[in-house]
Amino acid sequence: MERAILPWSTTREDAVTSLPRARPGRLALLAAAAAMLLGMASAAPATAEGDIPGVDEIVTSDNVEHLSNTPKQALASYNSDLAFQGKYAFAGNYDGFVIYDISHPKSPEIVSQVLCPGSQNDISVSGNLLFLSTDSSRTDNSCASTSQPATEKSSWEGIKVFDISDKANPVYVAAVETSCGSHTHSLVPSKRDVYVYVSSYSPSAAFPDCQPPHDGISVVKVPRSHPEDAAVVGFPVLFPDGGNPGIPATDTHARVAETTGCHDITAYPALKLAAGACMGDGILLDISDPVNPKVIDRVQDNVNFSFWHSATFNARGTKVVFTDELGGGGGAECNAAVGPDRGADGIYDITGKGDHRKLVFRAYYKIPRAQADTENCVAHNGSLIPAAGRDIMVQAWYQGGVSVWDFTDSANPKEIGFFERGPVSTGALSIGGSWSAYYYNGYIYSNDIAKGFDVLKISDRRTDSARKVRLGELNVQTQPDYYR
C-alpha cells in the first residue's frame, strides 16, 4: 500500500494484536481510512444491491474452486505478502510471519509462527534464508522492539534475515538498516550471495527521518554462508533529475505522486532485467551488474496513474504490467465513479533491443465486477500463471477479490476467472480482502488481510498447461524463467 498522505498521529503502545507505529504504508493507510470513516452512515453500493455479494458471501466463476481457508491467527494483525519453497508457503503479517505446509492444499497446516512486529513484513525466501522488510520506526532491530516516533534518532528500520533450515524453528540471524527503511524488497540471488533490492520512499514532511532527495534504492549483499555479514553495498540513483514532480489532487482528479523512491521492483534475473514501480514513474532496468542497476527506459502516466505500485513481466520478458494503487489501498476505487482506467493495471510492450528498449503503452485492465463503496478495492499484487503460449495473470484486488485475466493480446485484456467475498461491512468503509494472490505449482494462494489464507484452483483450457510447470521456490518479485 501507498504511504498515507494524511498526517499520522496515532500514538499507542504496541500490543500483540495491534499495528506497530509505522510510516503510513500499505495497511497503515487502510487503518487510517477506516478510522476516519468509522461511524459514518451506510454508504451506497456502486451497483444495484443484487449485484454485490452479501457480507462475507463467497462467489466464484464456474472455473474457479475455493479449496480451503485457514483463518487469520490470533497473533497476526494485517496479513501481507507471500513466498513459496518446496511444500511450504511463507505468509507475512504486521506481527511477523507464518509458515504453512501446503502438501495438501485442501488442508494447509501451520508449521510455525514467528512474532517479530514491524510493518509491513514483506517476505521473501532463498535457500535457507528468509527476508523481512521493516518500514516502521522501531526502538531497535530485535523482535522485541516497540514502535516509537519517527523523529527519534535511535529509530531502526530495514531488512531482517532469518535462517529457515528448520521450518519449525526459524532463527533470526541478521539485520541491516537501510535508508528510509524497507517498504518492500526484491531478491537477485546468486550461488554465493543474495542481493536484496530495498524499495522505500519519502512520504511527506510528517517524517523528518526520510526526506527528499531519496532518489534510489539500497542494495544489500547477504553472503549465504555468513548471513551475519550482510551489509549495504550500494545506493544506485535511479532518478538523477528528481523523478516525477507530482501533480496535486483536484476536485475532479486524483493526485499524481511525486517520485521520492520506489514502491516495488520486480527482477527477472535470467533476462538481466528489472521493472520498477516508483510512485510517479515506471522504469525498465538493466541488472547485468546487480550492484549497479541502470535505467533503460522510463514512463509516466499523469492522466490515469496516481501511484505506480508494482510490476510483472510476461514469461518472455516482452511485456510489463504495472499497477496503479489509487487511494493507497484504502479507498473504494472499483465503482462507476472511478471508472475502468484508474486504479487499474497498465499493460506495456517492451520494444527494441539492448539499451534502446522502450516501454510502449497498450491498454488498461480493471476487474469488470463493480464493488460496493464500503469495499477497499484497487489493483494489487499478482503473478503469472505460466500457461503455454499465453500471457495470463492472477491478481489480488483487496475486497475486489482475486482475478484471473488474459493479456496475450496486450491491447485487449480480459478476465477469465475470479474469486470474491462480499463486503466486510455494509455500513462503513472497512479494510480487508486479498493482499497477494499468486500461482504456485498448480494452485492459487491468497493472503486475505482479514480472513486468512485461501487456496483456490482454476480449471480452464487456457491455464491447464501451467500445471506441468513445477518450481522449487517462488518469490514473485524475483520472477522465475518458467521455461528454460
ABEGO torsion letter per residue (X at the ends): XBBBABBBABBBBBBAABBBBBBBBAAAAAAAAAAAABGBBBBBBABBAAABBBBGBBBBBAABBBABBBBBBAABBBBBBBBBBEABBBBBBAAEBBBBBAABAABBBBABBBBBBGOAGBBBBBEABBBBBBBBBBABABAABBBBBAABAABBBEBBBBBAABAABBBBABBBBBBGEBABBBBBBBAABBBBBBBBBBABAABAABBOBBABBBBBBBBAABAAABBBABBBBABAAGEBAEBBBBAABBBBBBBAEBABBBBBAAAGBBBBBBGABBBBBBAABAABBBBABBBBBAAABABBABBBBBAAGABBBBBBBBGGGABBABBAAAEAABGBBBBBBBBEBEAABBBBBABBBBBABBBBAABBBBBBBBBBBBBBGBBBBBBBAEAAEBBBBBAABAABBBBABBBBBBBABAABBBBBEBABBBBBGGBBBBBBAAAEBBBBBBBBAAAAAAAABBBABBBAABBBBAAX
